[in-house]
């Protein structure tokens, strides 16, 4: 059983940029999709962006369109999230997620149910 390990979270000022990375370690099978989610304490998990591995098609939450870019490296399924023009409302714990080909049908809708493997998260804090 593999694991997803996020990195790159930090504290930045509004308008700044961060790049999150997710390393897929120990997996022996390819994913069907990968994605980024975020969560505030006491709140539900919100889908941020997703990508289908086969054709690299990407999907974004309306709140991050034009500011965030998801990308995936074919090398061991590593995932990145480039976040530009950050806003205080982007403050959250960010989680990397991966789904099998069987579960990814609703990944374009950024539904957590499309993903069956999760990292432990990396904290992003944006100050005004």
C-alpha positions in Angstrom: 0.0 0.0 0.0 1.4 3.4 -1.0 1.1 6.8 0.5 0.6 10.3 -0.7 2.9 12.9 0.9 2.2 16.7 0.5 4.7 19.5 0.8 5.1 23.2 0.0 2.6 24.7 2.5 3.6 27.9 4.1 2.5 31.3 5.3 2.3 34.1 2.7 0.8 37.5 2.2 -2.2 38.1 0.0 -1.2 38.3 -3.6 1.7 35.9 -3.2 2.3 32.5 -4.7 2.9 29.0 -3.5 3.5 25.7 -5.2 2.3 22.5 -3.5 3.7 19.1 -4.4 2.4 15.6 -3.8 4.7 12.6 -4.0 3.1 9.2 -4.6 5.3 6.7 -2.8 5.2 3.0 -3.0 2.4 2.6 -5.4 2.5 -0.3 -8.0 -0.5 0.7 -10.0 -1.3 3.8 -12.0 -4.1 6.2 -10.8 -7.1 7.2 -12.9 -7.2 10.7 -11.4 -5.6 12.9 -8.9 -6.8 16.0 -7.1 -6.4 18.7 -4.5 -8.9 19.4 -1.7 -8.8 21.8 1.2 -10.5 22.0 4.5 -10.9 24.4 7.4 -11.4 23.2 11.0 -15.0 22.1 11.5 -15.8 22.4 7.8 -16.3 19.9 5.1 -13.6 19.0 2.5 -13.8 21.3 -0.5 -12.6 20.2 -4.0 -10.0 22.6 -5.5 -8.8 21.0 -8.7 -8.6 17.6 -10.3 -6.8 15.9 -13.3 -7.5 12.8 -15.3 -4.3 10.9 -15.8 -5.2 9.5 -19.3 -5.8 12.7 -21.1 -4.5 15.3 -18.6 -7.9 17.1 -18.6 -8.2 19.4 -15.6 -11.1 20.8 -13.6 -11.2 23.7 -11.1 -13.5 25.1 -8.4 -14.9 28.4 -9.5 -13.2 30.1 -6.6 -9.7 29.3 -7.9 -10.1 29.4 -11.7 -7.5 31.6 -13.3 -5.3 31.6 -10.1 -4.5 27.9 -9.5 -3.0 25.4 -11.9 -2.9 21.6 -11.3 -0.3 19.5 -13.1 0.8 15.9 -13.0 4.2 14.4 -13.8 4.2 11.0 -15.5 7.2 10.2 -13.2 5.6 8.2 -10.5 2.3 10.1 -10.6 3.6 13.2 -8.7 1.2 16.0 -8.5 1.6 19.8 -8.2 -0.7 22.8 -7.5 0.6 26.2 -8.5 -1.3 28.8 -6.5 -1.0 32.5 -7.6 -2.6 35.7 -6.4 -3.5 34.0 -3.1 -6.3 35.4 -1.0 -7.0 35.1 2.7 -9.9 32.9 1.9 -7.5 30.3 0.4 -6.2 29.6 4.0 -6.8 25.9 4.7 -5.2 22.5 5.1 -4.6 21.2 1.6 -4.9 17.5 0.8 -3.6 15.5 -2.1 -5.9 12.7 -3.3 -5.8 9.9 -5.9 -8.4 7.6 -7.4 -8.4 4.4 -9.3 -9.8 4.2 -12.8 -12.8 2.5 -11.3 -13.7 5.4 -8.9 -12.7 8.4 -11.0 -16.0 8.9 -12.9 -17.0 12.0 -10.8 -13.5 13.5 -10.3 -14.5 16.3 -12.7 -17.1 17.3 -10.2 -14.4 17.5 -7.5 -16.3 15.0 -5.3 -14.3 13.3 -2.5 -16.0 10.0 -3.3 -14.1 9.9 -6.6 -10.8 9.5 -4.6 -9.8 6.6 -2.4 -6.3 7.6 -1.3 -5.5 10.7 0.7 -2.4 12.4 2.1 -2.1 13.9 5.5 -2.2 17.5 4.3 -0.1 20.6 4.2 -1.1 24.0 5.7 -1.5 27.1 3.7 -2.0 30.4 5.5 -2.6 33.7 3.6 -2.6 36.9 5.6 -4.1 40.2 4.4 
